[in-house]
Amino acid sequence: MPFVQAALNGDRKHFAVPKTPDEIAKDTKAVTEAGAHSVHVHAFDNDGNETLDGAACGEVLKAIRRLCPGIPVSLTTSASIEPDPAKRLSLIRSWVEMPELVTINQGEEGILELGQLFLSQGVEIEAGLLSIEDALKFVDWPLRNSCRRVLIEPLDLDPAVALHNAARIEEIVVNAGIGLEQVHHGYDIACWAVNERALERGHGIRTGLEDIAVLPNGAEAKSNAELVRVAVGMINR
């Protein structure tokens, strides 16, 4: 079966978004039982704000590993949480508990140092390509061939535009001779169209409340597990 990753939280405002370590761990168990192979998560502080703090990230990882041993966890390193590259690097250097994977978005500053740090710790990189410009930067990134996979994730809300940009991003990556595994997703209702195209082309997909809060028919999703079940159903039909 194609690779399925569940993105559990992020900055999504939704009643089912997990934020505490225990909530994130329970959601990880639910989505893996629904068919997800990996989870992508953001940690939160005591005030409910996203954080890259080492202690908070470590508590999330430990909670997931207690409940779901062996499930690969991808942590965010998004500049939307800490936009200053030096501060972000300092925060991440404080991590003691390390994830299996991290996402590193190609449009952000300071990612070479960040990538080198993670590779030195044995942490695999998922390179986030959110735009055509990101794809062009990735082609020239010195660490491109050291990544585990590329995430093709156009931000466009119009499904037609998102599909066009997903195709163009993929084309740039493939034409550069980069044979890394690809995982595709979009945002909001465009996510399903991008997922569908990816599956038709033999790629992995990502779903979950960070990316999408509605089902293909427009109804509100009740949980991350429901979104994963729908995604797995797309594969199996």
C-alpha positions as CSV (number, residue, x, y, z in Angstrom):
1,M,0.0,0.0,0.0
2,P,1.3,3.5,-0.7
3,F,2.7,5.4,2.2
4,V,0.2,7.4,4.3
5,Q,1.2,10.0,6.8
6,A,-1.1,11.7,9.2
7,A,-0.5,15.4,10.1
8,L,-2.3,15.6,13.4
9,N,-2.4,19.3,14.5
10,G,-0.4,22.4,13.5
11,D,-2.2,25.7,13.8
12,R,-5.6,24.3,12.8
13,K,-8.6,25.5,14.8
14,H,-10.8,22.5,15.2
15,F,-12.3,20.7,18.2
16,A,-10.5,17.5,17.5
17,V,-7.0,18.9,17.2
18,P,-4.7,17.2,19.8
19,K,-2.3,19.4,21.7
20,T,-1.2,17.8,24.9
21,P,1.3,14.9,24.7
22,D,-1.3,12.4,25.8
23,E,-3.8,13.7,23.3
24,I,-1.2,13.5,20.5
25,A,-0.2,10.0,21.5
26,K,-3.9,8.8,21.6
27,D,-4.5,10.3,18.2
28,T,-1.3,8.6,16.9
29,K,-2.7,5.2,18.0
30,A,-6.1,6.0,16.4
31,V,-4.6,7.0,13.0
32,T,-2.2,4.1,12.9
33,E,-5.0,1.7,13.6
34,A,-6.8,3.5,10.7
35,G,-3.9,2.8,8.3
36,A,-1.3,5.6,8.7
37,H,2.3,4.6,8.6
38,S,3.8,7.7,10.2
39,V,2.6,10.8,12.0
40,H,3.7,14.4,11.6
41,V,3.2,16.5,14.8
42,H,3.7,19.9,16.4
43,A,4.3,20.4,20.1
44,F,2.5,22.9,22.2
45,D,3.4,24.8,25.4
46,N,1.2,25.1,28.5
47,D,-0.6,28.1,26.9
48,G,-1.6,26.1,23.9
49,N,0.9,27.8,21.5
50,E,3.1,25.9,19.1
51,T,6.7,25.5,20.3
52,L,10.1,24.1,19.4
53,D,11.1,24.0,23.0
54,G,13.2,20.8,23.7
55,A,11.3,19.8,26.8
56,A,7.9,20.1,25.2
57,C,8.9,18.3,22.0
58,G,10.5,15.6,24.1
59,E,7.3,15.0,26.1
60,V,5.4,14.5,22.9
61,L,7.8,12.0,21.6
62,K,8.0,10.1,24.8
63,A,4.2,9.9,25.0
64,I,3.9,8.6,21.5
65,R,6.6,6.0,22.0
66,R,5.0,4.7,25.2
67,L,1.6,4.1,23.4
68,C,2.8,3.4,19.9
69,P,6.3,2.0,19.9
70,G,7.9,1.8,16.5
71,I,5.8,4.4,14.7
72,P,8.0,6.9,12.9
73,V,7.4,10.4,14.2
74,S,8.1,13.6,12.1
75,L,8.4,16.8,14.1
76,T,8.0,20.2,12.5
77,T,10.8,22.8,12.4
78,S,8.6,25.5,10.8
79,A,9.8,29.1,10.8
80,S,6.2,30.1,11.5
81,I,6.9,28.9,15.1
82,E,10.3,30.7,15.4
83,P,11.1,32.9,12.5
84,D,14.6,33.9,13.7
85,P,17.0,31.3,12.2
86,A,19.6,31.6,15.0
87,K,16.9,31.3,17.7
88,R,15.4,28.3,16.0
89,L,18.7,26.5,15.7
90,S,19.4,27.2,19.3
91,L,16.1,25.8,20.4
92,I,16.5,22.7,18.3
93,R,20.1,22.2,19.6
94,S,18.5,21.8,23.0
95,W,16.5,18.7,22.0
96,V,17.5,15.6,23.9
97,E,14.7,13.3,22.7
98,M,15.1,13.1,19.0
99,P,12.4,12.2,16.4
100,E,12.9,9.7,13.6
101,L,12.1,12.5,11.1
102,V,11.8,16.3,10.7
103,T,10.2,18.5,8.1
104,I,12.5,21.2,6.7
105,N,10.7,23.7,4.5
106,Q,12.9,24.8,1.5
107,G,11.6,28.4,1.5
108,E,13.0,29.2,4.9
109,E,16.3,30.8,6.1
110,G,18.9,28.8,7.9
111,I,17.9,25.4,6.7
112,L,21.4,24.2,5.7
113,E,22.7,24.4,9.3
114,L,19.4,22.9,10.5
115,G,19.7,20.0,8.1
116,Q,23.4,19.4,8.9
117,L,22.5,19.3,12.6
118,F,19.8,16.7,12.1
119,L,21.8,14.5,9.8
120,S,24.6,14.5,12.4
121,Q,22.1,13.2,15.0
122,G,20.8,10.4,12.6
123,V,17.4,12.2,12.1
124,E,16.0,11.8,8.6
125,I,14.7,14.9,6.7
126,E,11.5,15.4,4.9
127,A,12.0,18.3,2.5
128,G,8.9,20.5,2.3
129,L,8.3,22.0,-1.2
130,L,5.4,24.4,-0.7
131,S,5.8,26.2,-4.0
132,I,7.6,26.1,-7.4
133,E,10.2,28.4,-6.0
134,D,10.8,25.9,-3.2
135,A,11.3,23.2,-5.7
136,L,13.9,25.2,-7.6
137,K,15.8,25.9,-4.3
138,F,15.7,22.3,-3.4
139,V,17.3,21.2,-6.7
140,D,20.4,23.3,-5.6
141,W,20.3,22.4,-1.9
142,P,23.5,20.7,-0.9
143,L,21.7,18.2,1.3
144,R,19.0,17.2,-1.3
145,N,20.3,13.7,-1.8
146,S,20.6,13.1,2.0
147,C,16.8,13.5,2.5
148,R,14.5,10.7,3.3
149,R,11.7,12.0,1.1
150,V,10.2,15.2,-0.5
151,L,6.9,16.6,0.6
152,I,5.1,18.1,-2.4
153,E,2.6,20.4,-0.7
154,P,1.2,23.3,-2.7
155,L,-0.6,25.9,-0.5
156,D,-3.1,26.9,-3.1
157,L,-6.8,26.6,-2.0
158,D,-8.1,26.3,-5.5
159,P,-7.9,22.6,-6.4
160,A,-7.1,23.3,-10.1
161,V,-4.3,25.6,-9.2
162,A,-3.0,23.2,-6.5
163,L,-3.0,20.3,-9.0
164,H,-1.1,22.5,-11.6
165,N,1.5,23.4,-9.0
166,A,1.9,19.9,-7.7
167,A,2.6,18.7,-11.2
168,R,5.1,21.5,-11.8
169,I,6.9,20.8,-8.5
170,E,7.1,17.1,-9.3
171,E,8.4,17.9,-12.8
172,I,11.2,20.1,-11.4
173,V,12.3,17.4,-8.9
174,V,12.2,14.5,-11.4
175,N,13.9,16.5,-14.2
176,A,16.8,17.2,-11.8
177,G,17.3,13.5,-11.4
178,I,16.1,13.4,-7.8
179,G,14.6,10.0,-7.2
180,L,13.6,10.4,-3.6
181,E,10.2,9.1,-2.4
182,Q,7.5,11.6,-2.8
183,V,4.6,12.3,-0.5
184,H,1.9,14.8,-1.7
185,H,-0.8,16.8,0.0
186,G,-2.6,20.1,-0.4
187,Y,-4.5,22.4,2.0
188,D,-8.2,22.5,2.8
189,I,-10.5,21.1,0.1
190,A,-7.6,21.1,-2.4
191,C,-5.9,18.4,-0.3
192,W,-8.2,15.6,-1.6
193,A,-7.5,16.5,-5.3
194,V,-3.7,16.6,-4.7
195,N,-4.0,13.2,-2.8
196,E,-5.9,11.7,-5.7
197,R,-3.4,12.8,-8.3
198,A,-0.5,11.5,-6.2
199,L,-2.1,8.0,-5.8
200,E,-2.7,7.8,-9.5
201,R,1.1,8.4,-10.0
202,G,2.2,5.9,-7.4
203,H,3.2,8.4,-4.7
204,G,2.5,8.5,-1.0
205,I,0.0,10.9,0.6
206,R,-0.5,13.0,3.7
207,T,-3.8,13.9,5.4
208,G,-4.9,15.0,8.8
209,L,-6.3,18.1,10.5
210,E,-3.2,20.2,9.9
211,D,-4.0,20.0,6.2
212,I,-7.7,19.4,5.8
213,A,-10.7,19.6,8.2
214,V,-13.4,18.5,5.7
215,L,-14.3,15.3,4.0
216,P,-14.4,15.0,0.1
217,N,-18.1,15.8,0.3
218,G,-17.5,19.0,2.2
219,A,-18.8,17.7,5.6
220,E,-16.7,18.5,8.6
221,A,-14.3,15.8,9.6
222,K,-14.8,14.4,13.2
223,S,-11.2,13.3,13.8
224,N,-7.8,12.6,12.3
225,A,-8.6,8.9,12.2
226,E,-11.7,9.6,10.0
227,L,-9.5,11.5,7.6
228,V,-7.0,8.7,7.4
229,R,-9.8,6.1,6.9
230,V,-11.1,8.2,3.9
231,A,-7.5,8.4,2.5
232,V,-7.0,4.7,2.9
233,G,-10.3,4.1,1.2
234,M,-9.1,6.1,-1.8
235,I,-6.2,3.7,-2.1
236,N,-8.3,0.6,-1.7
237,R,-11.1,1.4,-4.1
